[in-house]
Amino acid sequence: MTVELKPEQEAIIQHQMATGLYQSADEVVATALARLPYKQRSNQEAVARMIEFSSKNSVRLLPGESIERLIEEGHRY
C-alpha cells in the first residue's frame, strides 16, 4: 500500500524520529494507528459524559448545535 503524506505529516514523523523514540517512519505510523481505537473510545466516552452533564445541568445549546459537534470542534484545537 502506498500512502501520500502532506508535508506537515512528514514533518511530524521526522520530529518523532528525531526524539529517538522511533527508529523509522513505519514505527511512528504503526504506533499512531495502534492508538486509533483508544482515541475513538475516548471520544465516545467524552460525548456520553457531556450529554449526561448537559441533561443534569439543563445546558442549552444554540440552534443547530450538538454535544457531539462541540466535542469534535474542540478536538481540532
N, CA, C and O atoms as a CHARMM CRD file, in Angstrom:
* protein
*
  308
    1    1 MET  N      0.84800  -1.17500   0.00000 PROA 1      0.00000
    2    1 MET  CA     0.00000   0.00000   0.00000 PROA 1      0.00000
    3    1 MET  C      0.89100   1.23400   0.00000 PROA 1      0.00000
    4    1 MET  O      1.87100   1.32000   0.73900 PROA 1      0.00000
    5    2 THR  N      0.53000   2.15900  -0.83000 PROA 2      0.00000
    6    2 THR  CA     1.24800   3.43100  -0.89500 PROA 2      0.00000
    7    2 THR  C      0.36200   4.50600  -0.28400 PROA 2      0.00000
    8    2 THR  O     -0.82900   4.59700  -0.58300 PROA 2      0.00000
    9    3 VAL  N      0.96400   5.31500   0.57500 PROA 3      0.00000
   10    3 VAL  CA     0.22900   6.38400   1.23300 PROA 3      0.00000
   11    3 VAL  C      0.96000   7.69100   0.95100 PROA 3      0.00000
   12    3 VAL  O      2.17400   7.78300   1.12700 PROA 3      0.00000
   13    4 GLU  N      0.21300   8.69700   0.51300 PROA 4      0.00000
   14    4 GLU  CA     0.81100  10.01000   0.29400 PROA 4      0.00000
   15    4 GLU  C      0.58100  10.86800   1.52500 PROA 4      0.00000
   16    4 GLU  O     -0.54200  10.98100   2.01500 PROA 4      0.00000
   17    5 LEU  N      1.64200  11.46600   2.01500 PROA 5      0.00000
   18    5 LEU  CA     1.56700  12.31500   3.20200 PROA 5      0.00000
   19    5 LEU  C      1.71300  13.77800   2.81400 PROA 5      0.00000
   20    5 LEU  O      2.42600  14.12600   1.87300 PROA 5      0.00000
   21    6 LYS  N      1.02500  14.61600   3.55800 PROA 6      0.00000
   22    6 LYS  CA     1.19000  16.05000   3.40500 PROA 6      0.00000
   23    6 LYS  C      2.52400  16.43300   4.03300 PROA 6      0.00000
   24    6 LYS  O      3.02500  15.71500   4.89700 PROA 6      0.00000
   25    7 PRO  N      3.10800  17.55500   3.61200 PROA 7      0.00000
   26    7 PRO  CA     4.38200  17.98400   4.19000 PROA 7      0.00000
   27    7 PRO  C      4.33800  18.10900   5.72100 PROA 7      0.00000
   28    7 PRO  O      5.31400  17.79700   6.40300 PROA 7      0.00000
   29    8 GLU  N      3.17800  18.57500   6.25700 PROA 8      0.00000
   30    8 GLU  CA     3.06400  18.71200   7.71600 PROA 8      0.00000
   31    8 GLU  C      3.12400  17.34200   8.39400 PROA 8      0.00000
   32    8 GLU  O      3.70200  17.20400   9.47300 PROA 8      0.00000
   33    9 GLN  N      2.52600  16.33400   7.75900 PROA 9      0.00000
   34    9 GLN  CA     2.53400  14.98800   8.32000 PROA 9      0.00000
   35    9 GLN  C      3.94800  14.39500   8.28700 PROA 9      0.00000
   36    9 GLN  O      4.38200  13.73900   9.23400 PROA 9      0.00000
   37   10 GLU  N      4.64900  14.63500   7.19000 PROA 10     0.00000
   38   10 GLU  CA     6.03700  14.17400   7.09500 PROA 10     0.00000
   39   10 GLU  C      6.89300  14.83800   8.17100 PROA 10     0.00000
   40   10 GLU  O      7.75900  14.19900   8.76700 PROA 10     0.00000
   41   11 ALA  N      6.64500  16.12000   8.41200 PROA 11     0.00000
   42   11 ALA  CA     7.40300  16.83900   9.44500 PROA 11     0.00000
   43   11 ALA  C      7.14400  16.24200  10.82900 PROA 11     0.00000
   44   11 ALA  O      8.06000  16.13700  11.64500 PROA 11     0.00000
   45   12 ILE  N      5.90400  15.85500  11.08900 PROA 12     0.00000
   46   12 ILE  CA     5.57800  15.23700  12.37700 PROA 12     0.00000
   47   12 ILE  C      6.34200  13.93000  12.53400 PROA 12     0.00000
   48   12 ILE  O      6.90700  13.65500  13.59200 PROA 12     0.00000
   49   13 ILE  N      6.35500  13.13100  11.48100 PROA 13     0.00000
   50   13 ILE  CA     7.07300  11.84900  11.53600 PROA 13     0.00000
   51   13 ILE  C      8.55900  12.09000  11.74700 PROA 13     0.00000
   52   13 ILE  O      9.18700  11.41900  12.56700 PROA 13     0.00000
   53   14 GLN  N      9.12300  13.03300  11.01900 PROA 14     0.00000
   54   14 GLN  CA    10.55200  13.34500  11.18100 PROA 14     0.00000
   55   14 GLN  C     10.85700  13.81400  12.60300 PROA 14     0.00000
   56   14 GLN  O     11.87000  13.43400  13.19100 PROA 14     0.00000
   57   15 HSD  N      9.96900  14.64500  13.14300 PROA 15     0.00000
   58   15 HSD  CA    10.15400  15.14500  14.50900 PROA 15     0.00000
   59   15 HSD  C     10.12800  13.98600  15.50400 PROA 15     0.00000
   60   15 HSD  O     10.96200  13.91700  16.40800 PROA 15     0.00000
   61   16 GLN  N      9.17700  13.08600  15.33500 PROA 16     0.00000
   62   16 GLN  CA     9.08100  11.94500  16.24900 PROA 16     0.00000
   63   16 GLN  C     10.31800  11.05300  16.16400 PROA 16     0.00000
   64   16 GLN  O     10.78200  10.54000  17.18200 PROA 16     0.00000
   65   17 MET  N     10.85000  10.86700  14.97000 PROA 17     0.00000
   66   17 MET  CA    12.06700  10.07100  14.81600 PROA 17     0.00000
   67   17 MET  C     13.26200  10.78200  15.44400 PROA 17     0.00000
   68   17 MET  O     14.15300  10.14000  16.00000 PROA 17     0.00000
   69   18 ALA  N     13.27400  12.10700  15.35300 PROA 18     0.00000
   70   18 ALA  CA    14.38100  12.88500  15.92300 PROA 18     0.00000
   71   18 ALA  C     14.43000  12.79500  17.44500 PROA 18     0.00000
   72   18 ALA  O     15.48200  13.01400  18.04500 PROA 18     0.00000
   73   19 THR  N     13.28500  12.46800  18.07900 PROA 19     0.00000
   74   19 THR  CA    13.28800  12.32600  19.53400 PROA 19     0.00000
   75   19 THR  C     14.06500  11.09800  19.98600 PROA 19     0.00000
   76   19 THR  O     14.46100  10.99200  21.14700 PROA 19     0.00000
   77   20 GLY  N     14.28000  10.17300  19.05400 PROA 20     0.00000
   78   20 GLY  CA    14.98200   8.94100  19.39600 PROA 20     0.00000
   79   20 GLY  C     14.06900   7.83200  19.89100 PROA 20     0.00000
   80   20 GLY  O     14.52400   6.71500  20.13800 PROA 20     0.00000
   81   21 LEU  N     12.78900   8.13100  20.03700 PROA 21     0.00000
   82   21 LEU  CA    11.85100   7.11000  20.49300 PROA 21     0.00000
   83   21 LEU  C     11.47500   6.13600  19.38300 PROA 21     0.00000
   84   21 LEU  O     11.04500   5.01500  19.65900 PROA 21     0.00000
   85   22 TYR  N     11.63200   6.55300  18.14400 PROA 22     0.00000
   86   22 TYR  CA    11.26300   5.72700  16.99700 PROA 22     0.00000
   87   22 TYR  C     12.45700   5.61600  16.06300 PROA 22     0.00000
   88   22 TYR  O     13.19600   6.57900  15.86000 PROA 22     0.00000
   89   23 GLN  N     12.63400   4.43400  15.50000 PROA 23     0.00000
   90   23 GLN  CA    13.76700   4.19400  14.60500 PROA 23     0.00000
   91   23 GLN  C     13.41100   4.38500  13.13400 PROA 23     0.00000
   92   23 GLN  O     14.29900   4.51900  12.29200 PROA 23     0.00000
   93   24 SER  N     12.10800   4.39700  12.82100 PROA 24     0.00000
   94   24 SER  CA    11.70200   4.51700  11.42000 PROA 24     0.00000
   95   24 SER  C     10.32300   5.17300  11.31800 PROA 24     0.00000
   96   24 SER  O      9.57100   5.26400  12.28800 PROA 24     0.00000
   97   25 ALA  N     10.03000   5.62400  10.10200 PROA 25     0.00000
   98   25 ALA  CA     8.70900   6.19600   9.84200 PROA 25     0.00000
   99   25 ALA  C      7.63800   5.12800  10.03300 PROA 25     0.00000
  100   25 ALA  O      6.54800   5.42100  10.52500 PROA 25     0.00000
  101   26 ASP  N      7.94200   3.88900   9.64500 PROA 26     0.00000
  102   26 ASP  CA     6.99300   2.78100   9.82800 PROA 26     0.00000
  103   26 ASP  C      6.61200   2.62100  11.29200 PROA 26     0.00000
  104   26 ASP  O      5.45100   2.37000  11.61700 PROA 26     0.00000
  105   27 GLU  N      7.59000   2.76600  12.16600 PROA 27     0.00000
  106   27 GLU  CA     7.33400   2.62400  13.60400 PROA 27     0.00000
  107   27 GLU  C      6.42900   3.74500  14.12200 PROA 27     0.00000
  108   27 GLU  O      5.54300   3.49700  14.94000 PROA 27     0.00000
  109   28 VAL  N      6.64200   4.95400  13.65700 PROA 28     0.00000
  110   28 VAL  CA     5.79600   6.09000  14.05600 PROA 28     0.00000
  111   28 VAL  C      4.36400   5.85500  13.59600 PROA 28     0.00000
  112   28 VAL  O      3.42700   6.02600  14.37600 PROA 28     0.00000
  113   29 VAL  N      4.18500   5.46500  12.33900 PROA 29     0.00000
  114   29 VAL  CA     2.85300   5.23900  11.78800 PROA 29     0.00000
  115   29 VAL  C      2.17000   4.07800  12.50600 PROA 29     0.00000
  116   29 VAL  O      0.98700   4.16900  12.83100 PROA 29     0.00000
  117   30 ALA  N      2.89500   2.98900  12.75900 PROA 30     0.00000
  118   30 ALA  CA     2.32100   1.83000  13.44800 PROA 30     0.00000
  119   30 ALA  C      1.83400   2.21500  14.84100 PROA 30     0.00000
  120   30 ALA  O      0.77100   1.77000  15.27300 PROA 30     0.00000
  121   31 THR  N      2.60000   3.03300  15.53800 PROA 31     0.00000
  122   31 THR  CA     2.19700   3.48000  16.87400 PROA 31     0.00000
  123   31 THR  C      0.94900   4.34700  16.80500 PROA 31     0.00000
  124   31 THR  O      0.03700   4.19300  17.61800 PROA 31     0.00000
  125   32 ALA  N      0.90700   5.25300  15.84100 PROA 32     0.00000
  126   32 ALA  CA    -0.26300   6.12300  15.68400 PROA 32     0.00000
  127   32 ALA  C     -1.50700   5.30300  15.35100 PROA 32     0.00000
  128   32 ALA  O     -2.58100   5.55300  15.89700 PROA 32     0.00000
  129   33 LEU  N     -1.36800   4.34300  14.47400 PROA 33     0.00000
  130   33 LEU  CA    -2.51300   3.51500  14.09900 PROA 33     0.00000
  131   33 LEU  C     -2.99400   2.66200  15.26700 PROA 33     0.00000
  132   33 LEU  O     -4.19500   2.43400  15.41600 PROA 33     0.00000
  133   34 ALA  N     -2.07400   2.19400  16.08700 PROA 34     0.00000
  134   34 ALA  CA    -2.45300   1.37900  17.24000 PROA 34     0.00000
  135   34 ALA  C     -3.26500   2.18300  18.24900 PROA 34     0.00000
  136   34 ALA  O     -4.04900   1.61000  19.00700 PROA 34     0.00000
  137   35 ARG  N     -3.08900   3.49100  18.26900 PROA 35     0.00000
  138   35 ARG  CA    -3.80100   4.34400  19.22700 PROA 35     0.00000
  139   35 ARG  C     -5.18600   4.77800  18.75000 PROA 35     0.00000
  140   35 ARG  O     -5.96000   5.31700  19.54100 PROA 35     0.00000
  141   36 LEU  N     -5.51400   4.55900  17.48700 PROA 36     0.00000
  142   36 LEU  CA    -6.81300   4.98900  16.95900 PROA 36     0.00000
  143   36 LEU  C     -8.00400   4.40600  17.71300 PROA 36     0.00000
  144   36 LEU  O     -8.90800   5.16400  18.06700 PROA 36     0.00000
  145   37 PRO  N     -8.05200   3.10400  17.97700 PROA 37     0.00000
  146   37 PRO  CA    -9.21600   2.57800  18.70900 PROA 37     0.00000
  147   37 PRO  C     -9.38600   3.22300  20.08200 PROA 37     0.00000
  148   37 PRO  O    -10.51400   3.46000  20.51300 PROA 37     0.00000
  149   38 TYR  N     -8.27400   3.51100  20.78300 PROA 38     0.00000
  150   38 TYR  CA    -8.34700   4.15700  22.09200 PROA 38     0.00000
  151   38 TYR  C     -8.94100   5.55300  21.94800 PROA 38     0.00000
  152   38 TYR  O     -9.79000   5.95900  22.74100 PROA 38     0.00000
  153   39 LYS  N     -8.48800   6.28900  20.92800 PROA 39     0.00000
  154   39 LYS  CA    -8.99200   7.64900  20.72700 PROA 39     0.00000
  155   39 LYS  C    -10.48500   7.63300  20.42700 PROA 39     0.00000
  156   39 LYS  O    -11.22700   8.48000  20.92500 PROA 39     0.00000
  157   40 GLN  N    -10.93000   6.67800  19.62000 PROA 40     0.00000
  158   40 GLN  CA   -12.35600   6.58700  19.29400 PROA 40     0.00000
  159   40 GLN  C    -13.17700   6.28800  20.54200 PROA 40     0.00000
  160   40 GLN  O    -14.23600   6.88100  20.74400 PROA 40     0.00000
  161   41 ARG  N    -12.69200   5.36600  21.38600 PROA 41     0.00000
  162   41 ARG  CA   -13.39800   5.06700  22.63600 PROA 41     0.00000
  163   41 ARG  C    -13.41600   6.28200  23.53300 PROA 41     0.00000
  164   41 ARG  O    -14.43100   6.57900  24.16200 PROA 41     0.00000
  165   42 SER  N    -12.30800   6.98400  23.59700 PROA 42     0.00000
  166   42 SER  CA   -12.20600   8.17200  24.42900 PROA 42     0.00000
  167   42 SER  C    -13.21000   9.23000  23.97000 PROA 42     0.00000
  168   42 SER  O    -13.85300   9.87300  24.80000 PROA 42     0.00000
  169   43 ASN  N    -13.34900   9.41600  22.65600 PROA 43     0.00000
  170   43 ASN  CA   -14.31300  10.38000  22.12000 PROA 43     0.00000
  171   43 ASN  C    -15.73500   9.98000  22.47700 PROA 43     0.00000
  172   43 ASN  O    -16.54000  10.82700  22.86400 PROA 43     0.00000
  173   44 GLN  N    -16.04800   8.69500  22.35100 PROA 44     0.00000
  174   44 GLN  CA   -17.38900   8.21800  22.68000 PROA 44     0.00000
  175   44 GLN  C    -17.69400   8.43500  24.16100 PROA 44     0.00000
  176   44 GLN  O    -18.80600   8.82000  24.52300 PROA 44     0.00000
  177   45 GLU  N    -16.70200   8.18700  25.01300 PROA 45     0.00000
  178   45 GLU  CA   -16.88500   8.40200  26.45000 PROA 45     0.00000
  179   45 GLU  C    -17.08100   9.88400  26.75000 PROA 45     0.00000
  180   45 GLU  O    -17.89500  10.24400  27.60100 PROA 45     0.00000
  181   46 ALA  N    -16.34400  10.74000  26.06200 PROA 46     0.00000
  182   46 ALA  CA   -16.47900  12.18700  26.25800 PROA 46     0.00000
  183   46 ALA  C    -17.88100  12.65600  25.86800 PROA 46     0.00000
  184   46 ALA  O    -18.48800  13.46600  26.56900 PROA 46     0.00000
  185   47 VAL  N    -18.38500  12.15000  24.76300 PROA 47     0.00000
  186   47 VAL  CA   -19.73600  12.51600  24.33000 PROA 47     0.00000
  187   47 VAL  C    -20.75200  12.08600  25.37400 PROA 47     0.00000
  188   47 VAL  O    -21.63500  12.86000  25.74300 PROA 47     0.00000
  189   48 ALA  N    -20.62900  10.84500  25.85400 PROA 48     0.00000
  190   48 ALA  CA   -21.57400  10.33800  26.85300 PROA 48     0.00000
  191   48 ALA  C    -21.52500  11.17800  28.12500 PROA 48     0.00000
  192   48 ALA  O    -22.57000  11.49000  28.69600 PROA 48     0.00000
  193   49 ARG  N    -20.32200  11.55000  28.58000 PROA 49     0.00000
  194   49 ARG  CA   -20.19900  12.36400  29.79900 PROA 49     0.00000
  195   49 ARG  C    -20.79400  13.75200  29.60400 PROA 49     0.00000
  196   49 ARG  O    -21.45300  14.27800  30.50200 PROA 49     0.00000
  197   50 MET  N    -20.56500  14.34900  28.43000 PROA 50     0.00000
  198   50 MET  CA   -21.10100  15.67700  28.17200 PROA 50     0.00000
  199   50 MET  C    -22.62500  15.65100  28.07600 PROA 50     0.00000
  200   50 MET  O    -23.28600  16.56800  28.56300 PROA 50     0.00000
  201   51 ILE  N    -23.18900  14.62200  27.45800 PROA 51     0.00000
  202   51 ILE  CA   -24.64100  14.51000  27.36900 PROA 51     0.00000
  203   51 ILE  C    -25.22900  14.36400  28.76600 PROA 51     0.00000
  204   51 ILE  O    -26.24000  14.98600  29.09100 PROA 51     0.00000
  205   52 GLU  N    -24.58900  13.53500  29.59000 PROA 52     0.00000
  206   52 GLU  CA   -25.06700  13.36800  30.97300 PROA 52     0.00000
  207   52 GLU  C    -24.98200  14.68900  31.73100 PROA 52     0.00000
  208   52 GLU  O    -25.92700  15.06900  32.42300 PROA 52     0.00000
  209   53 PHE  N    -23.85600  15.39100  31.60500 PROA 53     0.00000
  210   53 PHE  CA   -23.67800  16.67700  32.27500 PROA 53     0.00000
  211   53 PHE  C    -24.73400  17.68200  31.82000 PROA 53     0.00000
  212   53 PHE  O    -25.34300  18.37100  32.63800 PROA 53     0.00000
  213   54 SER  N    -24.94300  17.75600  30.49900 PROA 54     0.00000
  214   54 SER  CA   -25.88400  18.75000  29.98400 PROA 54     0.00000
  215   54 SER  C    -27.31400  18.45700  30.42600 PROA 54     0.00000
  216   54 SER  O    -28.08800  19.38200  30.67400 PROA 54     0.00000
  217   55 SER  N    -27.66800  17.18800  30.52600 PROA 55     0.00000
  218   55 SER  CA   -29.03300  16.88300  30.96400 PROA 55     0.00000
  219   55 SER  C    -29.20600  17.14600  32.45800 PROA 55     0.00000
  220   55 SER  O    -30.28100  17.57400  32.87900 PROA 55     0.00000
  221   56 LYS  N    -28.18400  16.90400  33.26300 PROA 56     0.00000
  222   56 LYS  CA   -28.26700  17.15800  34.70300 PROA 56     0.00000
  223   56 LYS  C    -28.27700  18.64700  35.02400 PROA 56     0.00000
  224   56 LYS  O    -28.87300  19.07400  36.01200 PROA 56     0.00000
  225   57 ASN  N    -27.61000  19.43600  34.17900 PROA 57     0.00000
  226   57 ASN  CA   -27.43700  20.86100  34.46000 PROA 57     0.00000
  227   57 ASN  C    -28.24200  21.76900  33.54400 PROA 57     0.00000
  228   57 ASN  O    -27.99800  22.97400  33.48800 PROA 57     0.00000
  229   58 SER  N    -29.17400  21.21100  32.84800 PROA 58     0.00000
  230   58 SER  CA   -30.04800  21.98200  31.95200 PROA 58     0.00000
  231   58 SER  C    -29.26100  22.90000  31.01600 PROA 58     0.00000
  232   58 SER  O    -29.58900  24.07800  30.87100 PROA 58     0.00000
  233   59 VAL  N    -28.23800  22.36200  30.39400 PROA 59     0.00000
  234   59 VAL  CA   -27.43900  23.13400  29.44200 PROA 59     0.00000
  235   59 VAL  C    -28.26200  23.33100  28.17200 PROA 59     0.00000
  236   59 VAL  O    -28.87500  22.39200  27.66400 PROA 59     0.00000
  237   60 ARG  N    -28.26700  24.55000  27.67400 PROA 60     0.00000
  238   60 ARG  CA   -28.99200  24.85000  26.44000 PROA 60     0.00000
  239   60 ARG  C    -27.98400  25.18200  25.35000 PROA 60     0.00000
  240   60 ARG  O    -27.09400  26.01300  25.53100 PROA 60     0.00000
  241   61 LEU  N    -28.14100  24.52600  24.24100 PROA 61     0.00000
  242   61 LEU  CA   -27.25700  24.75600  23.10500 PROA 61     0.00000
  243   61 LEU  C    -27.93300  25.69800  22.11300 PROA 61     0.00000
  244   61 LEU  O    -29.15700  25.82900  22.08900 PROA 61     0.00000
  245   62 LEU  N    -27.11800  26.34100  21.30700 PROA 62     0.00000
  246   62 LEU  CA   -27.64500  27.18400  20.24500 PROA 62     0.00000
  247   62 LEU  C    -28.34500  26.31300  19.21800 PROA 62     0.00000
  248   62 LEU  O    -28.00600  25.13800  19.07600 PROA 62     0.00000
  249   63 PRO  N    -29.30600  26.85700  18.50700 PROA 63     0.00000
  250   63 PRO  CA   -29.97800  26.06700  17.47200 PROA 63     0.00000
  251   63 PRO  C    -28.97000  25.48800  16.48000 PROA 63     0.00000
  252   63 PRO  O    -28.08400  26.19500  15.99800 PROA 63     0.00000
  253   64 GLY  N    -29.11100  24.22200  16.18600 PROA 64     0.00000
  254   64 GLY  CA   -28.21300  23.55600  15.24100 PROA 64     0.00000
  255   64 GLY  C    -26.95500  22.98800  15.86600 PROA 64     0.00000
  256   64 GLY  O    -26.21300  22.27000  15.19500 PROA 64     0.00000
  257   65 GLU  N    -26.69000  23.28400  17.12600 PROA 65     0.00000
  258   65 GLU  CA   -25.50400  22.75500  17.80700 PROA 65     0.00000
  259   65 GLU  C    -25.83300  21.41500  18.44500 PROA 65     0.00000
  260   65 GLU  O    -26.98800  21.12200  18.75500 PROA 65     0.00000
  261   66 SER  N    -24.79600  20.60700  18.63600 PROA 66     0.00000
  262   66 SER  CA   -24.95000  19.34500  19.34600 PROA 66     0.00000
  263   66 SER  C    -23.70000  19.11100  20.18800 PROA 66     0.00000
  264   66 SER  O    -22.63400  19.65600  19.90300 PROA 66     0.00000
  265   67 ILE  N    -23.84500  18.30600  21.21100 PROA 67     0.00000
  266   67 ILE  CA   -22.69500  17.97400  22.06300 PROA 67     0.00000
  267   67 ILE  C    -21.60000  17.34200  21.22200 PROA 67     0.00000
  268   67 ILE  O    -20.42600  17.68800  21.35500 PROA 67     0.00000
  269   68 GLU  N    -21.98900  16.41100  20.35100 PROA 68     0.00000
  270   68 GLU  CA   -21.01100  15.72100  19.50700 PROA 68     0.00000
  271   68 GLU  C    -20.20700  16.70600  18.66100 PROA 68     0.00000
  272   68 GLU  O    -18.98800  16.58300  18.54200 PROA 68     0.00000
  273   69 ARG  N    -20.90000  17.68400  18.07300 PROA 69     0.00000
  274   69 ARG  CA   -20.21600  18.67100  17.22400 PROA 69     0.00000
  275   69 ARG  C    -19.27300  19.55700  18.04800 PROA 69     0.00000
  276   69 ARG  O    -18.16900  19.86900  17.60300 PROA 69     0.00000
  277   70 LEU  N    -19.70000  19.95200  19.22200 PROA 70     0.00000
  278   70 LEU  CA   -18.84600  20.78300  20.07900 PROA 70     0.00000
  279   70 LEU  C    -17.57900  20.03800  20.47400 PROA 70     0.00000
  280   70 LEU  O    -16.49800  20.62600  20.48800 PROA 70     0.00000
  281   71 ILE  N    -17.69300  18.76500  20.79200 PROA 71     0.00000
  282   71 ILE  CA   -16.52000  17.96900  21.15900 PROA 71     0.00000
  283   71 ILE  C    -15.61200  17.80800  19.95000 PROA 71     0.00000
  284   71 ILE  O    -14.39200  17.92000  20.06600 PROA 71     0.00000
  285   72 GLU  N    -16.20600  17.54600  18.78600 PROA 72     0.00000
  286   72 GLU  CA   -15.42500  17.40600  17.56600 PROA 72     0.00000
  287   72 GLU  C    -14.64900  18.68600  17.28200 PROA 72     0.00000
  288   72 GLU  O    -13.46800  18.63400  16.93700 PROA 72     0.00000
  289   73 GLU  N    -15.30700  19.83300  17.42500 PROA 73     0.00000
  290   73 GLU  CA   -14.64800  21.12200  17.21400 PROA 73     0.00000
  291   73 GLU  C    -13.49800  21.30200  18.20500 PROA 73     0.00000
  292   73 GLU  O    -12.42500  21.78100  17.83500 PROA 73     0.00000
  293   74 GLY  N    -13.72100  20.91900  19.46000 PROA 74     0.00000
  294   74 GLY  CA   -12.68200  21.04200  20.47400 PROA 74     0.00000
  295   74 GLY  C    -11.45600  20.21700  20.15800 PROA 74     0.00000
  296   74 GLY  O    -10.34100  20.63300  20.47100 PROA 74     0.00000
  297   75 HSD  N    -11.63100  19.05400  19.54500 PROA 75     0.00000
  298   75 HSD  CA   -10.50600  18.18600  19.20900 PROA 75     0.00000
  299   75 HSD  C     -9.66700  18.75400  18.08400 PROA 75     0.00000
  300   75 HSD  O     -8.51200  18.36200  17.91600 PROA 75     0.00000
  301   76 ARG  N    -10.22300  19.66500  17.31500 PROA 76     0.00000
  302   76 ARG  CA    -9.45700  20.28300  16.21500 PROA 76     0.00000
  303   76 ARG  C     -8.42200  21.26100  16.76200 PROA 76     0.00000
  304   76 ARG  O     -7.43500  21.56600  16.09200 PROA 76     0.00000
  305   77 TYR  N     -8.64900  21.75300  17.98200 PROA 77     0.00000
  306   77 TYR  CA    -7.76500  22.75600  18.56300 PROA 77     0.00000
  307   77 TYR  C     -6.96300  22.12500  19.61700 PROA 77     0.00000
  308   77 TYR  O     -6.14100  22.78900  20.24900 PROA 77     0.00000
